[in-house]
């Protein structure tokens, strides 16, 4: 049975008389303390926070002196005491609580300023288990939750960004905080401790190699409120988890309009795809539309790679996202801005390239500082009614040495290079996925169809249309290779690719009818390789 609510009325305005500071990040805290002191608020502080306040020339009472007990265990215990938590949790207009406060010599706090040990930053900079554990805050979350629970009387600040608003609120309300304001602060405080605990539990599960812990929590910090979601009637916001994986969440936006929900989703898809291609080996460009590649290519330069990617589907590229695996240079920038593009993302950009893009004031330019590791472990999430699905990020990787030739004809060296290229692209195409590629560039992409034959047909049609748009005499698929994200259950999809002009095929294999598909490939004179790995992407 749930605990019944107390039979007391909560006050609206609570005068600010006593404030407790306990912060790891002192940003703005000393200015806030000074402003509160000038308002006549008595200051209390823990350990190093109290020392910092004293160093700023302000009077402060150390919590150790208040409770008559020093910090112990290397600072692990300093606020876990009835004189602290009693002062945070007491319902001041409850006669029993009020009497107990007097009996035990406890005075209530009106404000708590607290932020936590930097656990999220710690796990981003070290893998040392003991060091990480020591940066799990205990007293801070306990104190924060206590203040938030008792928001009827206590205000809680967990974000330096809110310090200015607190001073404005006090000025507007004669040195007091209104109940509605304290409720908003409490909600933010509970969200902060929840996200903190989510980071701890997620790290612990990973450290123990536990793929399915009994409880799974998600946490994130608001990066920005978005104008709307996928459609204008849907509200949306962008949260960051603190994971230091280069991409849209960590990138600096140098110019352009605010990113939309769809921009963020598509930019993430584009950058994850282009990261499949090592920048030390060749420049690569991916053009994304609705989270699917419209064209992907490598080249002697970024400009050439972009032109080759654009050739694959110039119609779909209009209004798309362009991702590059090397620093955006002036030549590539000039090419990209020739058509309407929503977003460009790259590890970096030259000053000349930035100036060229600046001429398109609405075009968003993002620099991520690096490329994500396509082989790094991680988790991906998807909501379902009543819950969510969790799986490992698809970090599967296929190289030429991993291929198993299953046909009579061996693929040529050029075909092998294109087969590996096409399969890496297919990994990032919505299933069912078919990708035609030639000379390190996609020439036709079929995505998201219920039938693999339909995907193959669409990709072939795209290749023919692209050739026509470029004034070429024959389909781009002639002499290409074809990749399938999953096995061909029947020979029909394979034969459709052969009819389109493909000469070699890469697929996972594993169908009950593999023998029949191999026979069909042999009859068509195709070379075919199996990867043993599937790349479904729903």
HELIX and SHEET records of a PDB file:
HELIX    1   1 UNK A   29  UNK A   38  1                                  10    
HELIX    2   2 UNK A   47  UNK A   55  1                                   9    
HELIX    3   3 UNK A   63  UNK A   67  1                                   5    
HELIX    4   4 UNK A   73  UNK A   75  5                                   3    
HELIX    5   5 UNK A   82  UNK A   89  1                                   8    
HELIX    6   6 UNK A   95  UNK A  103  1                                   9    
HELIX    7   7 UNK A  119  UNK A  125  1                                   7    
HELIX    8   8 UNK A  129  UNK A  134  1                                   6    
HELIX    9   9 UNK A  139  UNK A  149  1                                  11    
HELIX   10  10 UNK A  160  UNK A  162  5                                   3    
HELIX   11  11 UNK A  163  UNK A  172  1                                  10    
HELIX   12  12 UNK A  179  UNK A  207  1                                  29    
HELIX   13  13 UNK A  261  UNK A  274  1                                  14    
HELIX   14  14 UNK A  302  UNK A  312  1                                  11    
HELIX   15  15 UNK A  314  UNK A  317  1                                   4    
HELIX   16  16 UNK A  330  UNK A  336  1                                   7    
HELIX   17  17 UNK A  351  UNK A  358  1                                   8    
HELIX   18  18 UNK A  400  UNK A  402  5                                   3    
HELIX   19  19 UNK A  413  UNK A  426  1                                  14    
HELIX   20  20 UNK A  452  UNK A  469  1                                  18    
HELIX   21  21 UNK A  491  UNK A  500  1                                  10    
HELIX   22  22 UNK A  514  UNK A  523  1                                  10    
SHEET    1   A 2 UNK A  14  UNK A  15  0                                        
SHEET    2   A 2 UNK A 176  UNK A 177 -1                                        
SHEET    1   B 5 UNK A  61  UNK A  62  0                                        
SHEET    2   B 5 UNK A  42  UNK A  45  1                                        
SHEET    3   B 5 UNK A  18  UNK A  22  1                                        
SHEET    4   B 5 UNK A 111  UNK A 114  1                                        
SHEET    5   B 5 UNK A 155  UNK A 157  1                                        
SHEET    1   C 2 UNK A 221  UNK A 226  0                                        
SHEET    2   C 2 UNK A 236  UNK A 240 -1                                        
SHEET    1   D 6 UNK A 252  UNK A 255  0                                        
SHEET    2   D 6 UNK A 364  UNK A 367 -1                                        
SHEET    3   D 6 UNK A 341  UNK A 346  1                                        
SHEET    4   D 6 UNK A 320  UNK A 324  1                                        
SHEET    5   D 6 UNK A 283  UNK A 289 -1                                        
SHEET    6   D 6 UNK A 292  UNK A 299 -1                                        
SHEET    1   E 2 UNK A 379  UNK A 384  0                                        
SHEET    2   E 2 UNK A 387  UNK A 392 -1                                        
SHEET    1   F 6 UNK A 404  UNK A 405  0                                        
SHEET    2   F 6 UNK A 527  UNK A 530 -1                                        
SHEET    3   F 6 UNK A 504  UNK A 507  1                                        
SHEET    4   F 6 UNK A 481  UNK A 484  1                                        
SHEET    5   F 6 UNK A 434  UNK A 437 -1                                        
SHEET    6   F 6 UNK A 442  UNK A 446 -1                                        
END                                                                             
